[in-house]
Amino acid sequence: MEEIRRSYSRLCKESGAEPQEAVLQQLHQLPRGRLDLATQSLTVDTCRVLGKLLHDEATLKELVLSDCMLSEEGSTLLFQGLCANTTVQHLDLKGNNLRATGAKALGKLLRQNKSIQSLTLEWNNLGMWEDAFATFCGGVAANSTLRQLDLRNNQISHKGAEELALALKGNTTLQQLDLRWNNIGLLGGRALVNCLPSNRTLWRLDLAGNNIPGDVLRAVDQAMDHNQDRLTAFRENQARATILSKEVQHLQEEKSKQFLDLMETIDKQREEMARNSRASAVRAGQLQEALSERQSIINALKAKLQMTEAALVLSEQKAQDLGELLTTAEQERQSLSQRQEKERKLEQQEAADRESRLLRDLSAANEKNLLLRSQVDELERKVKSQQEQLFLTRQELTNSSAELKIRAIQAEERLDVEKRRAKQNMEDLEKLHSKEVDHMTRHLEESERAMQERIQRLEALRLSLEEQHRLAHLEEKIRLLAQARDEAQATCLQQKQMVAEAQTRASQLNLQMEGQQRRLEELQQELSSKDQEKAAEVARVRVGLQEQMGRLQADLVAQEVLREKVAALERQLKVVGSEHREALLDRESENASLREKLRLKEAEISRIRDEEAQRASFLQNAVLAYVQGSPLRALSPPK
């Protein structure tokens, strides 16, 4: 990394610019393959020197220039240096406020550079100038190495989105595109959706914050899912192809080894035949010498010659038999190849029929999936309406319960007022009774009997009050009256002398007691009427609350039923989707197995053909070599 720093200082001296201290510090602390100049204010001279440095630099793989406040001239100089760079794979230009000139320079960079795979352009203004952004989109379309492009917050309008859609139609390598927080809108979203069927590599497209309707976003998600599935299938096929290529290479190596072994055996056989031929030639020479030397064994040699002629006839007969066997083997091989060709055609036709059936099943499953999704949306809308109704009923219930509470409080207040009034009246009565008891203490036994009768009437009154209203204050009053009775009895025993005065006032007390009784009966009637009103009000409130609770419970039961239906539909939709995916995977595996079987059959047929041809050629060569190199042929007389 010290070499990069020295190169930067040398280029600054050559261009007459002062080295920027922040850049020198970053170059000194440079990690392996990464230059981070984020938040550094780069001047035009620094950008010129960095462009020259990047033109020849071959060690950097990641360049971070985010929030560097690049000017238009500085960004142009940097991008010119990057055009010829072949090592930088990740370029971060976030937050540099790039405008028209920067967009055009970026388009040129993308056309010429062949190494950048990730480009971050967040928080710039590329989309504000339509012509410059069109140039940038043309660079994207012509680029063949870019995999990831970040265009968040770039003021891209629907026209810019249309230019991007044209670029995506021509681009064949871009996999991830981030367009969040722009101004694409409905028209731009539709343009992007229309371009996606012709692009088979893009598997991630982010469009949040662009005022795009939900159906367009769902169409984009479906296209991205389709491309992602296609990418995974392509990767699996590539892995399978590599495995199959390795297997084919291994088989080829084994076959080459077998062929070399066979050629070695053939060479050995040829050498042995050559040795035999040489030995036979030596033997023929010896025989000629023996013929010239020994005339006496000519007859024996003639007999041997006849025997050799007979052997030659036998060998010719064997050669004819071998030729017939060769023709029959060739016929059998042709019939076998024809039969295998017919079987292969039948298997291809069956595979085509299965593929057509799978396509029909797939279209039917897609239609069923769309229908189920529409049903789910309808149920969601119904659930929302039911939830709103439930919320309104809950508000009504709270309002009614509040009103009932207010009414109950008011009724309790009125009841308290009436109780206080009745209590005051009873206190007045008690005072009067206490006065009467004081007077009765001065009376004789007649007054005592009158008091006993009055106490009995009061006890009867207490019993009636306990049975009807069960009021605690009347029990207290009766207890006080009982105490007064006891005291009156005690005093009556001591004051028997005042019988005359008690007799004269007994009539007056009787009259007063009758008046007090009438007043007490009126108070009792009034209290009973108040209690009845309170009981009626409470019963009416309870009835209303029970009715409202019944309606709410019915609504809750209906809501639970709807939720269960929605959950059941969701489960059914998941089951259908999983079954659909499993069926697709099964069909794909069947297709792959059928293709593999077909390929193996074709390879086996070609191997059998090659082996038959090799065997035939080897047999023919062996027969010809045997016939041509036989010593009997050399000794046979001319015909």
Residue pairs with C-beta under 8 A, 6 or more apart in sequence:
1 27
1 28
1 30
4 27
4 30
4 53
4 57
4 59
4 60
5 24
5 27
5 28
5 30
7 53
7 56
7 57
8 19
8 23
8 24
8 27
8 49
8 50
8 53
9 19
9 24
11 49
11 52
11 53
12 18
12 19
12 45
12 49
15 45
15 48
15 49
15 52
17 45
17 46
17 48
17 49
18 45
20 40
20 42
20 43
20 46
22 37
22 40
23 37
23 40
23 42
23 46
23 50
26 35
26 36
26 37
26 40
27 35
33 59
33 60
33 61
33 62
34 60
34 61
34 62
34 63
34 64
35 60
35 62
35 63
35 64
36 64
37 63
37 64
37 65
37 68
38 64
38 65
38 66
38 67
38 68
38 92
39 66
39 67
39 68
40 68
41 68
41 69
42 50
42 65
42 68
42 69
42 70
42 74
43 74
44 71
44 73
44 74
44 77
46 74
47 70
47 71
47 73
47 74
47 75
47 77
47 78
48 74
48 77
50 77
50 78
50 81
51 77
51 78
51 79
51 80
51 81
51 82
52 81
53 81
54 60
54 63
54 78
54 81
54 82
54 85
54 88
55 81
55 84
55 85
57 85
57 87
58 86
58 87
59 87
60 85
60 87
60 88
61 87
61 88
61 89
61 90
62 88
62 89
62 90
62 92
63 82
63 88
63 90
63 91
63 92
64 92
65 78
65 91
65 92
65 93
65 96
66 92
66 93
66 94
66 95
66 96
66 120
67 94
67 95
67 96
68 96
69 96
69 97
70 78
70 93
70 96
70 98
70 102
72 99
72 101
72 102
73 101
75 93
75 96
75 98
75 101
75 102
75 105
76 101
76 102
76 105
79 102
79 105
79 106
79 108
79 109
80 105
82 88
82 91
82 109
82 113
82 116
83 108
83 109
83 112
83 113
84 112
85 113
85 115
86 114
86 115
87 115
88 115
88 116
89 115
89 116
89 117
89 118
90 116
90 117
90 118
91 116
91 118
91 119
91 120
92 120
93 119
93 120
93 121
93 124
94 120
94 121
94 122
94 123
94 124
94 150
95 122
95 123
95 124
96 102
96 124
97 123
97 124
97 125
98 106
98 121
98 124
98 125
98 126
99 125
99 126
99 128
99 129
99 132
100 129
100 131
100 132
101 132
102 124
102 126
103 126
103 129
103 132
103 133
103 135
103 136
104 132
104 135
104 136
106 121
106 126
106 136
106 139
107 132
107 135
107 136
107 137
107 138
107 139
107 140
108 135
108 139
109 116
109 139
110 116
110 119
110 136
110 139
110 140
110 142
110 143
110 146
111 138
111 139
111 142
111 143
113 143
113 145
114 144
114 145
115 145
116 145
116 146
117 145
117 146
117 147
117 148
118 146
118 147
118 148
119 146
119 148
119 149
119 150
120 150
121 149
121 150
121 151
121 154
122 150
122 151
122 152
122 153
122 154
122 178
123 152
123 153
123 154
124 153
124 154
125 154
125 155
126 132
126 133
126 136
126 151
126 154
126 155
126 156
127 133
127 151
127 154
127 155
127 156
127 157
127 160
127 182
127 183
128 155
130 157
130 159
130 160
130 163
133 156
133 160
133 163
134 163
137 160
137 163
137 164
137 166
137 167
138 167
140 146
140 149
140 164
140 167
140 168
140 171
140 174
141 166
141 167
141 168
141 169
141 170
141 171
142 170
143 171
143 173
143 174
144 172
144 173
145 173
146 171
146 173
146 174
147 173
147 174
147 175
147 176
148 174
148 175
148 176
149 174
149 176
149 177
149 178
150 178
151 177
151 178
151 179
151 182
152 178
152 179
152 180
152 181
152 182
153 180
153 181
153 182
154 182
155 182
155 183
156 164
156 179
156 182
156 183
156 184
156 188
157 182
157 183
157 184
157 185
157 188
158 183
158 184
158 185
158 186
158 187
158 188
158 191
159 188
160 182
160 184
160 188
161 179
161 182
161 184
161 185
161 187
161 188
161 189
161 191
161 192
162 187
162 188
162 191
164 177
164 179
164 192
165 191
165 192
165 194
165 195
166 195
168 174
168 177
168 192
168 195
168 196
168 198
168 199
168 202
169 195
169 198
169 199
171 199
171 201
172 200
172 201
173 201
174 199
174 201
174 202
175 201
175 202
175 203
175 204
175 231
176 202
176 203
176 204
176 205
177 202
177 204
177 205
177 206
178 206
179 205
179 206
179 207
179 210
180 206
180 207
180 208
180 209
180 210
181 208
181 209
181 210
182 209
182 210
183 210
183 211
184 192
184 207
184 210
184 211
184 212
185 210
185 211
185 212
186 211
186 212
186 213
186 216
188 210
188 212
189 207
189 210
189 212
189 213
189 216
189 217
189 220
190 216
192 205
192 207
192 220
193 216
193 219
193 220
193 223
196 202
196 205
196 220
196 223
196 224
196 227
197 223
199 227
200 227
200 230
201 227
201 231
202 224
202 227
203 224
203 227
203 228
203 231
204 224
204 228
205 220
205 223
205 224
207 217
207 220
233 588
240 592
262 614
262 618
266 618
269 622
270 625
273 625
273 626
273 629
274 629
276 629
276 631
277 629
277 631
280 631
280 634
281 631
281 634
283 631
284 631
284 634
284 635
287 301
290 297
291 297
291 298
291 301
305 635
305 636
305 637
308 632
308 635
308 636
309 636
309 637
311 632
312 630
312 632
312 633
312 636
315 627
315 630
315 632
319 623
319 627
322 619
322 623
323 623
326 616
326 619
326 620
329 612
329 615
329 616
330 612
330 616
333 608
333 609
333 612
336 608
337 605
337 608
337 609
340 601
340 605
341 605
343 601
344 598
344 601
344 602
344 605
347 594
347 597
347 598
347 601
348 598
350 594
351 591
351 594
351 595
351 598
354 587
354 590
354 591
354 594
355 591
358 584
358 587
358 591
361 583
361 587
362 584
365 576
365 580
365 583
368 576
369 573
369 576
369 577
369 580
372 569
372 572
372 573
372 576
373 573
375 569
376 566
376 569
376 570
376 573
379 562
379 565
379 566
379 569
380 566
382 562
383 562
383 563
383 566
386 555
386 558
386 559
386 562
387 559
389 555
390 555
390 556
390 559
393 551
393 552
393 555
394 552
396 548
397 548
397 552
400 544
400 545
400 548
401 545
404 541
404 544
404 545
407 537
407 541
408 538
408 541
411 534
411 537
411 538
414 530
415 530
415 534
418 526
418 527
418 530
422 473
422 523
422 526
422 527
423 473
425 519
425 523
426 473
426 474
426 477
426 523
429 477
429 516
429 519
429 520
430 477
430 480
432 512
432 516
433 481
433 484
433 516
434 484
436 509
436 512
436 513
437 451
437 484
437 487
437 488
439 505
439 509
440 447
440 448
440 450
440 451
440 488
440 492
440 502
440 509
441 487
441 488
441 491
441 492
441 495
442 495
442 498
442 501
442 502
443 450
443 492
443 495
443 498
443 499
443 501
443 502
443 503
443 505
443 506
444 492
444 495
444 496
444 497
444 498
444 499
444 500
444 502
444 503
445 492
445 496
445 499
446 499
446 502
446 503
446 506
447 492
447 499
447 502
447 503
447 505
447 506
447 509
448 488
448 489
448 492
450 506
450 509
450 510
451 485
451 488
452 485
454 513
455 481
455 482
455 485
457 517
458 478
458 481
459 478
461 520
462 474
462 475
462 477
462 478
465 471
465 474
465 524
466 474
466 475
468 524
468 528
469 524
469 527
469 528
469 531
471 527
627 633
